């Protein structure tokens, strides 16, 4: 494929109707735009029990170890070496949590599973093998549709991918983040662009679907860097690309460094360059931030956003949804261990969502795809009408969709839907 130029991509972008957003904010603090994680903030209940219901079940397992801490990261992570003994100690605790969960709800059938972090591929083959055995012992994955292993180019070796395939892994997610070495160093990533390309090529040889993560609009990024990313992707052809817009997290290293943000105009321009560039090289846009070949969709997220599945989350510092309960596991490794050693699930607190809160949650998730309007109350339909009147969305065949401009402001629109604030974007 001929390399794209900035002029090639820009000629496909229509900017006629773009407006300027009031209070454009890249700080992710006490906002509802974090996909309901902070909503409702005033409800912290003690855990009693789960009502699993008849929904499909997805499984997320958090491995909190990395070889270093990235400057933008706000997840619960701990520094470790590849195959570190502290990982074995964590797997001991994780198995206790699996066992307690199994004792409470039985050996549940799982539709999709995601091993995330942190960096799961920081585990050696023996540790990975142990984790796979634990999963299979306590959950039924005989009919699993998608089983993802997440990792980084520095630790995702060919033998770990092959071993994963032998244990049912049928999708890998690689944290590339950028193909610019200077930006990678600024993020404190421990890999290079060359390592990313090599890892992708190794996975392609093994025949497993590959998703790569790209952080767009990171401070210091330029249009030329975006162009380079798109042209490299055009050459290596992963099955899908997930592009996360950079947001500053209050607990991140970046927040302490007081780094300069890109301007609103730069964020819009670079986002559009990714969107249109990836389309021009043959990817289809799906759920705003996913660009896929054919039907290589991220089923784990689709179950959560489209089918309102139970999201079973195990491990330190994560959150899940089961029935009408959102729950948060202990962020402190010490508290996590104490609860498990006392034969209690390591749940810090939970929130029972009422019918309106569940409805808002479903709208917020569905905004990234499409919202079936008739399923929602008059008040919440009114919010969608205000988004339409602002020129950010439209209705087709009884579904509400965000248009391209609305997609640019997905975080702010989710925050609006998930709050009692008036609509005052422009």
N, C-alpha and C positions, 0 to 999 in steps of 0.2 A: 504494500500500500504506500502511495506517495505521502510524504510527510505533510501534515497540515501546517499552515501558517496562521498567525493571529488574524490576518485579513480574511482567510478562508472561514474561520469560525465566526468572526464578528459580522460578516456579511449575512449570516443566518440568524442573527439576534434582532428581534423587534423590540425597541425600547419606547415605542410611541406613548404607551399608557402608564409608564412607571411614575410612581409618586414618591415623595420623600416622607419617610416614617418619623413620627415624633418619638423622642426618647429612645432612640435606637441604642440598645444596651447589650453588650456582650458578656456582662457579668451574670453568671448563673448562681444567684444567691437563694433567698427564700422565695422561689418562683414556682408556679404550677406547671411551667413549661417543661419540667423534667419528667414528662410522661407519668404524672400523678404521684411521683415519689414523695413529694412534700404536701400531698393533699389528702385529707384535711389536716392541717398542722396542729390543731388544738385537740386532737383525739388520740390519746395514748392509753390503750387498755391492756390489762394483763391477759396473757394467752390462756384460753380454756380448752377449746377443741376446734377441729376443722369439720366443715360439712363439705365433703368432696363432691357430692351431687352426681350428675350424669354428664358432665362436660368431659371433653378429651383432656388428657394430661400431657404437659410438657415438663421437661426436667432441665434445670440449670445447676451446674456444680461449679463452685468457685474455688479456684486454686490461687491463693493470694501471694505467690512468690514470683519475684523477678530478679534478674541479675543487676538491676539498678532501678532507680525511680525516675520516670519521665516527668518533665517539668509541668506538663499539662494535666497530669493524672490526679484524680481525687478518689479513686477506688481504694479499698482496703488492701494494701500490698505490703510485703516484707521483702527485704533484700536477702538473697540466698545465692548459692553456687549451684550449678547443674548437678542434680543427684544428691543435694545436701541432705544430711541426716534429719534436719529439722522438717523436711518434707515427709519423711517416714513417720515422724511424730504426729504431724498433721493428719496423715492418712489414717493413723490409729483413731484420732478423734472423729474424723469424717465417717469412718465405719461405724462408730458408736451412734452418730447422728442418723445414718442410714437405718441402723437396726431399730432405733427408737421410732423412727417414722414408719417403718415397716410394721412394727408392733401395733402402732395406733391405727393405721389405715389399710394394712395388708399389702400384698405384693401387686402394686398398681401397674396396669398396662400403660406404656409410654408411647406417645405418637411421635415426638421429636425430643432430642436431647442435645445439650450444648455444654461442652466442657470449656469453661472460660476462666478469666482471671483479671489481673495477674498474667502469668505466662505458664499455661499448662505444660508446654514442651520443655520447661526447665526440669521436668521429671526425667529420670533415666528410663530405660526400657523396663527394668524391673518394677519401678514405681508405677509407670503407666500400666503395666500388666496387672498389677495389684488393683489399681483403680477400676479397670475394666471388669475384673472379677467381682469387685464389690457391687458395681452397678448391676451386673447380670444376676447376682445373688438376691438382691433386695427389690429389684424392679423387673417387670416383664417387658423386654425389648424385642420380643419375637416378631412383632408386627411394626417395628419402628420404621418411619418413613425417612427420617433424616437424623443423622448422628454426626455432630460437628466437633472437631478438635480445633481449638484455637492455639495459635502460637506465633512466634516471632522468627524472622529469618536467621537470627543468630543461634537459635536452639532447635529449629524444626528441621531435623536431618532426614535424609532419605530413609534410614532404617526405622525412624519413628513413624513416618508416614506409612511405610509398608506394614509395620507392626499394627498400626491403627486400622488399616484396611482389613487385616486378618481378624481383628476383633470387632468388626462391624462399622467402623468409621466410614462414612460415605460422602463426607464433605470436610474440607479444611478451610479455615479462615486465617489469613496471614496478615499480621500487623505491619504493613509496609509503611503507612502514614505519609511518606513523601519519597520521591526519587531524587531529591536534592541533598547531597551529602552535607552541605553547610547547615541546612535546616535540620537535618537529622541530628547533627552534633548539638545544635541549639536546643533541641527537644530532649537531649540526653538519651537518645536512642543508641543502642549498642550494636548497630549494624550499619552497613553501607548499602547504597543503591545496587552495587554489583552483587552483594549477598542476596538481596531481595529477588533479583532476576534469576540467580542460580537456583534458589529455593523453588520458585514458581516453575522453572523448567524441569526440575527433578520431579515435582508433583505431577506435571503434565505427562511425563514419561510413564508414571505409575497409573495414570488414567483416572485420577480422582478429581471431582469438581473442585475448583479453587475459587474462593472469594478473597479479594484483597481490600483492606481498609486504607482509605486516604483521608487525612485531615485537611480540609480545605480552609483557606483564609487564615492560616497561621500567621502571626505577626512576622513581618519581614518577607512574606511571599510576594512575588511579582507575577505579572501576566506571563512573562517569559518562562517562569518556573512551571506555571500551570500548563503551558504549551508543551514543555518538555515531558511532564507527567503523562499528558494525553498521548503524545507520540510514542513514548516507551510502552504504554499500555496497548497501543495499536500494534506494536511489534510482538509483545509477549502473549497477548490474548488470554488473560484469565477468564474464567467462566462468568464472573460477576465482580462488580466493584461497588463498595459501599463508601460513599463520601460523607463524612461527618463534618459539619460546620464547626469551626473552633469556637468554643465558649470558655471564658475564664471561670474556673471553679474556685470558690473561696478558700478551700483547703489545699490548693495546688501550690507548687513551688513558683509557678508563673505569677500568682497573685502577690507573692512576697517580693518579687523582683520589679514590680511596677513597670512592666514592659509596655511599649506603645502598641496600641491596636491598629489594625487597618481601619480606614475610614469606611463609612457606610457605602459610599460609592465604590470603593475598592472591593468590599465584600460582595456587593451585587455583581460587579463586573467579573470577578474571579469565579463566582458561583455559576454565572451564565456561561463563562468559558468552559468550565467543566461539563455543565449540562449539554451544551450544544456540541462541544468537542467529542464527548463520548458517544453522542448520537451519530455524529458524522463518521465515526470509525466503526459503526455497526451495532452499538448497544441500544437496548430499549430501556427507557426510564420506567421504573416501577416503584411505587411507594416513595416518591420524591427523591430519596437519596440512594436508591439501588439502581444500578445499570446492569442489565443482564443479557446474556445470549439465550435466545429461544425461551425455554421454560426452566432455566436454572434459578428459580426463585428461592428465597430464604424462608423455607417452610416453618422453621421454628418461630420466627417473628410473625408470619402470617397467621399461625394458630392463635397467637396472643392478640393480634390486632383485628383479625377478621372473625374468628370463631369463639372469642371470649373463653379460651381454654384455661384450665387451672395451670398456673405457672409455679411448679414446685421448685423451690430454690434451696439448695443445701450448701453449707459452708459458712465461713466467717464473713460478716459484713455484707450480706446481700439481702434482697427483698423478693417476696413472691406474692401471688394471689391464689387463694383457694376458696372457691365459693364466693361469698361476699366479704371475705376477710383478706385484708392486706397485712402482711407480717414482715417484720424486720429481725434478722438474726443479729447477734451481738457483734459489735464492731471491734471490740477488744478481744485479742486472742486469749488473754487471761480469763475474761468473763465467759468466753466461748468454752474454754476448757473446764472451768468450774461447774458450769451447768451440766455438761456432758458427764463429768466425773460423778455428779450427783444424780445421774440418770434422768435428767430433764432435757427436753429439746432446747437448744440454745437460742430461744426466741426472746429478744429484748422487750419488744412490745408489738401490739397489733392494732389494727383499726377496722372496725366493722362498718362497712359502707352501707348507707341506706339506699333506697331505690333511686333517688335523684343523684346521689354521688356515683352510683354505679352507672347511671345513664351518662353523666358527664365524662366519666372515665372512658366509656365506650366511644363517645364522640371524639375525645382527644386522641385515642388510638386510631379511629377510623379516618380522621382528618388526613392521615398520610396516604390514604387510598381513596375510599369513597364512603359517604354516609347515607344510609337509607333513611330518608327524612321521616317517614311515617312511624318509625320505631321510637321517636323521641317526643317529649312533651311540647306543648305550645310555647312555653318559655324558652326552651332550648332551641326550638325551631326558629324563634325570633332572633336568636344570636346568629344563626346561620344566615338569616335574611339580611342582617346588618353587614355581615362579611360580603354578601353578594352586592349590596348597595354601595359598598366601598370599592367595588370593582376588583375584588380579590377571589371570587369564586363564581360558580354557575351551577345550574340544575339541569340534569339530563336523565330521562327515563326514571324519574322519582329518586335519583341519587344526587347528592351534593358533592361537588368536586372543587378543590382549589385550582385556580388557573396558575399560570407560570409566575405571575407576580405574587399571588398568595403563597405559593410554595417557598418563595424567598423569605417569607416572614412566618414560617411554620412555628417557630418557638414562641413568638409573640402572640400568634393566634391561638395556640394551645393554652397559653397563659390567660388569654381573654375568656376562652370557653370554660376554663377551670376556676374562674374567680367570679366575684360579684361586682367587679369594676365595670364602669361604663365603657362603651366602645369609643375610643378617642385616638385612633391611629394617625389620622392625617389632619 
